[in-house]
Amino acid sequence: MNEIADLFSLKGKTAVVTGTSAGIGARLARTLVLAGAQVVAMARRTTHVDLPSSSPGELIPMNVDLGQRDQVANAARASLEALGGRVDILVNNAAFLAGGVKAEDESYEDIRHTLAVNLEAPILLAQTFYPGMRAAGGGSIINMGSIVASVGIGRLPQAVYSASKGGLEAITREWAAQWSRYGIRVNSLVPGFIETETTAPIINIEKIQEWILRNTLLPRHGQPADFDGALLLLASDAGRYITGQRLVVDGGWTAH
Ligand SMILES: NC(=O)c1ccc[n+]([C@@H]2O[C@H](COP(=O)([O-])OP(=O)(O)OC[C@H]3O[C@@H](n4cnc5c(N)ncnc54)[C@H](OP(=O)(O)O)[C@@H]3O)[C@@H](O)[C@H]2O)c1
């Protein structure tokens, strides 16, 4: 391998990625495996990722409902066991979106579930893996934020979801501030409109699509593969001087 490939290599690294059974998360897990990492892939449904037979890393699927606190704790413990006691990279990607519900109508059940999956589970996982990262002298935590953490989009109602993403992006900065002294880097990866199984039925409605593309500098919907480079930058040694940041992958939607 040449020195640039070495910089982005995750050979010998261990990772946990949540929300890997679909969409962006499935792609993130695949990318980490292809870069050489051993990856625990968490979701309620079993993760099936199309990997070349000669993949340098390994995918270990783990079924867990991240909305259930006990299950999060058990999955975190099981991940440490499966990965030899240390997690180098944590990608908090799983999220719940009670789509299309107006702010005034969001049910208490949905509010609780949104905060449990999108905010509590990432916190519990980071707290569990922190001691190992600290003992190892470093690690990388990547939280999936959203452009709705920084701009309101009334047209596609998602109030509590936006609050959960704002909270996750805020704790990203605070973790970075508290844990940088131990070599632990913490950043947010911030998607714009990305075509996945959850979003496709909405963002492909003709009027919505026209509105999104009119406001996107690179006029197309994002795809999960558009995260490959940004993920590797934040996860690997290539991003060794980057912490407390939000890396926005939105085709320029929020740039103007
Ligand atoms: N797509 C976009 O346009 C967009 C925009 C801004 C931000 N984001 C963020 O990017 C991330 C990925 O989005 P996406 O569109 O790829 O999502 P997605 O297609 O809806 O996939 C969500 C993943 O999270 C998992 N998940 C949901 N609830 C779970 C639970 N209770 N326990 C365990 N896993 C759970 C799902 O797996 P199971 O159903 O199998 O559990 C699935 O694998 C999310 O954090 C999202 O907020 C996406």
The ligand as a MOL file (V3000), in Angstrom:
LIG
                    3D

  0  0  0     0  0            999 V3000
M  V30 BEGIN CTAB
M  V30 COUNTS 48 52 0 0 0
M  V30 BEGIN ATOM
M  V30 1 N -31.7070 10.1010 4.3840 0
M  V30 2 C -31.6710 11.4010 4.6080 0
M  V30 3 O -32.0860 12.2090 3.7530 0
M  V30 4 C -31.1320 11.9270 5.8980 0
M  V30 5 C -31.1100 13.3160 6.0860 0
M  V30 6 C -30.5960 13.8250 7.2720 0
M  V30 7 C -30.1080 12.9580 8.2300 0
M  V30 8 N -30.1540 11.6110 8.0260 0 CHG=1
M  V30 9 C -29.6390 10.7600 9.0790 0
M  V30 10 O -28.7860 9.7620 8.5210 0
M  V30 11 C -28.9530 8.5400 9.2200 0
M  V30 12 C -29.3600 7.4240 8.2650 0
M  V30 13 O -30.5560 7.7870 7.6060 0
M  V30 14 P -31.2600 6.8100 6.5630 0
M  V30 15 O -32.1050 7.6430 5.6850 0
M  V30 16 O -30.2430 5.8950 5.9770 0 CHG=-1
M  V30 17 O -32.2100 5.9840 7.5190 0
M  V30 18 P -33.1050 4.6920 7.1830 0
M  V30 19 O -32.9800 4.3010 5.7470 0
M  V30 20 O -34.4540 4.9690 7.7380 0
M  V30 21 O -32.4130 3.5730 8.0430 0
M  V30 22 C -32.4450 3.7020 9.4150 0
M  V30 23 C -31.6500 2.5850 10.0400 0
M  V30 24 O -31.7740 2.7360 11.4570 0
M  V30 25 C -32.2140 1.5190 11.9930 0
M  V30 26 N -33.0720 1.7240 13.1470 0
M  V30 27 C -34.1690 2.5250 13.2330 0
M  V30 28 N -34.7510 2.3680 14.4400 0
M  V30 29 C -33.9930 1.4650 15.1100 0
M  V30 30 C -34.0720 0.8840 16.3960 0
M  V30 31 N -35.0680 1.1680 17.2410 0
M  V30 32 N -33.1230 -0.0050 16.7660 0
M  V30 33 C -32.1200 -0.3550 15.9110 0
M  V30 34 N -31.9960 0.1750 14.6880 0
M  V30 35 C -32.9220 1.0630 14.2970 0
M  V30 36 C -32.9810 0.8320 10.8730 0
M  V30 37 O -32.9010 -0.5750 11.0450 0
M  V30 38 P -34.1140 -1.5120 11.5510 0
M  V30 39 O -35.3840 -0.9350 11.0080 0
M  V30 40 O -33.7360 -2.8420 10.9950 0
M  V30 41 O -34.0250 -1.4730 13.0240 0
M  V30 42 C -32.1730 1.2190 9.6580 0
M  V30 43 O -31.1090 0.3310 9.4750 0
M  V30 44 C -29.9770 8.8120 10.3170 0
M  V30 45 O -29.3150 9.2000 11.5040 0
M  V30 46 C -30.7530 9.9860 9.7690 0
M  V30 47 O -31.3420 10.7510 10.7940 0
M  V30 48 C -30.6510 11.0840 6.8790 0
M  V30 END ATOM
M  V30 BEGIN BOND
M  V30 1 1 1 2
M  V30 2 2 2 3
M  V30 3 1 2 4
M  V30 4 1 4 5
M  V30 5 2 4 48
M  V30 6 2 5 6
M  V30 7 1 6 7
M  V30 8 2 7 8
M  V30 9 1 8 9
M  V30 10 1 8 48
M  V30 11 1 9 10
M  V30 12 1 9 46
M  V30 13 1 10 11
M  V30 14 1 11 12
M  V30 15 1 11 44
M  V30 16 1 12 13
M  V30 17 1 13 14
M  V30 18 2 14 15
M  V30 19 1 14 16
M  V30 20 1 14 17
M  V30 21 1 17 18
M  V30 22 2 18 19
M  V30 23 1 18 20
M  V30 24 1 18 21
M  V30 25 1 21 22
M  V30 26 1 22 23
M  V30 27 1 23 24
M  V30 28 1 23 42
M  V30 29 1 24 25
M  V30 30 1 25 26
M  V30 31 1 25 36
M  V30 32 1 26 27
M  V30 33 1 26 35
M  V30 34 2 27 28
M  V30 35 1 28 29
M  V30 36 1 29 30
M  V30 37 2 29 35
M  V30 38 1 30 31
M  V30 39 2 30 32
M  V30 40 1 32 33
M  V30 41 2 33 34
M  V30 42 1 34 35
M  V30 43 1 36 37
M  V30 44 1 36 42
M  V30 45 1 37 38
M  V30 46 2 38 39
M  V30 47 1 38 40
M  V30 48 1 38 41
M  V30 49 1 42 43
M  V30 50 1 44 45
M  V30 51 1 44 46
M  V30 52 1 46 47
M  V30 END BOND
M  V30 END CTAB
M  END
